[in-house]
Amino acid sequence: MKSKKRERKFGKGSRACRRCGRHDGLIRSYGLYYCRQCFREVGRKLGFKKYS
């Protein structure tokens, strides 16, 4: 009999990218919750500019 998985309340496993679901490289500033790869694709649409 397998035990039921519980929801994480804190730590790396509790937060995931809202676009692809990754837990690594998460940008949490300003409540974004995008991984860095998705942020590169979506950042311009959100109003962020690349300065260099």
trRosetta pair geometry for C-beta under 8 A, 3 or more apart (Angstrom, degrees):
i j d omega theta_ij theta_ji phi_ij phi_ji
7 14 7.9 74 162 -122 76 84
8 11 6.0 -94 -176 58 124 103
8 13 4.3 163 -62 102 168 99
8 14 3.8 -133 114 -78 108 78
9 14 6.1 -39 101 -106 10 140
10 14 5.5 -45 -110 -5 9 155
11 14 5.5 107 59 -4 64 103
12 15 7.1 -82 -161 44 34 89
12 23 5.5 83 159 168 92 118
13 23 6.3 -16 -104 -128 43 149
15 23 7.0 116 85 -136 64 77
15 26 5.9 111 122 173 117 171
15 28 7.0 -9 179 -91 157 118
15 33 6.5 -126 -171 -131 103 104
16 21 4.9 -4 167 -155 131 49
16 22 6.5 151 -160 71 81 26
16 23 5.5 -51 -104 -81 75 69
16 26 7.6 -128 -141 -96 19 132
16 33 7.7 49 85 -180 36 105
17 20 5.0 6 93 50 134 75
17 21 5.8 -55 60 0 86 11
17 22 4.6 29 2 45 125 78
17 23 7.8 -123 -10 -64 81 27
17 26 6.3 -148 -68 -110 75 89
17 33 6.6 161 -129 153 36 71
17 34 5.6 49 -144 -149 92 38
17 35 4.0 -48 -78 -20 135 94
17 38 5.7 127 -170 15 135 145
18 33 5.0 75 -24 109 105 108
18 34 6.5 -58 35 -82 89 64
19 34 6.1 32 2 -128 117 89
19 35 7.5 -114 52 22 103 88
19 38 4.3 153 58 -147 144 152
19 42 7.0 -163 -71 -27 154 149
20 35 6.4 -59 50 22 113 128
20 37 7.6 -20 21 81 152 114
20 38 5.7 -166 -3 -61 111 129
22 25 6.9 -4 126 51 132 92
22 26 7.4 -171 103 -72 88 85
22 35 4.3 21 69 -66 125 152
22 37 7.5 65 17 35 158 116
22 38 7.9 178 27 -12 119 116
23 26 6.8 -44 -173 -41 36 121
24 35 6.7 48 81 -135 57 119
25 35 4.9 66 89 -164 95 86
25 36 4.1 -78 163 5 119 107
25 37 7.0 73 100 -12 144 81
26 33 6.6 -12 -170 -144 109 52
26 34 7.4 154 -150 85 62 25
26 35 5.6 -50 -92 -97 55 61
26 36 7.9 -110 -73 -29 12 73
27 32 5.1 -15 107 78 97 133
27 33 7.5 -140 79 -74 60 9
27 34 5.4 -12 50 66 105 76
27 35 7.2 129 4 -142 82 12
27 36 6.2 110 -36 -80 106 64
27 39 5.3 44 16 -65 145 152
28 31 7.4 2 -179 -100 62 24
28 32 6.7 -167 -138 49 16 80
28 33 6.2 36 -112 -77 63 60
29 32 6.2 14 70 6 60 114
32 39 7.0 47 154 -103 143 113
32 46 7.7 43 -124 -165 111 166
34 38 4.6 -127 -172 91 102 111
34 39 4.4 132 109 -67 125 85
34 42 6.4 -133 -134 57 157 130
35 38 5.1 84 55 15 78 102
35 39 6.8 -143 92 -11 36 92
36 39 5.4 -53 -142 35 33 117
36 40 6.7 41 157 -26 63 98
37 40 6.0 -49 -158 24 30 111
37 41 7.2 19 149 -8 60 105
38 41 5.7 -61 -156 40 40 108
38 42 5.7 5 159 5 77 118
39 42 6.2 -70 -128 54 28 90
39 43 5.0 51 170 -57 70 106
40 43 6.3 -18 -115 3 17 120
42 45 5.5 -62 -168 42 60 113
42 46 6.0 55 140 -23 85 109
43 46 5.6 -63 -149 38 34 110
43 48 4.2 -57 177 59 96 126
43 50 7.9 87 109 -54 133 91
44 48 6.7 -86 -81 65 31 74
44 49 7.8 68 -117 -98 69 42
44 50 7.9 -38 -82 -16 93 99
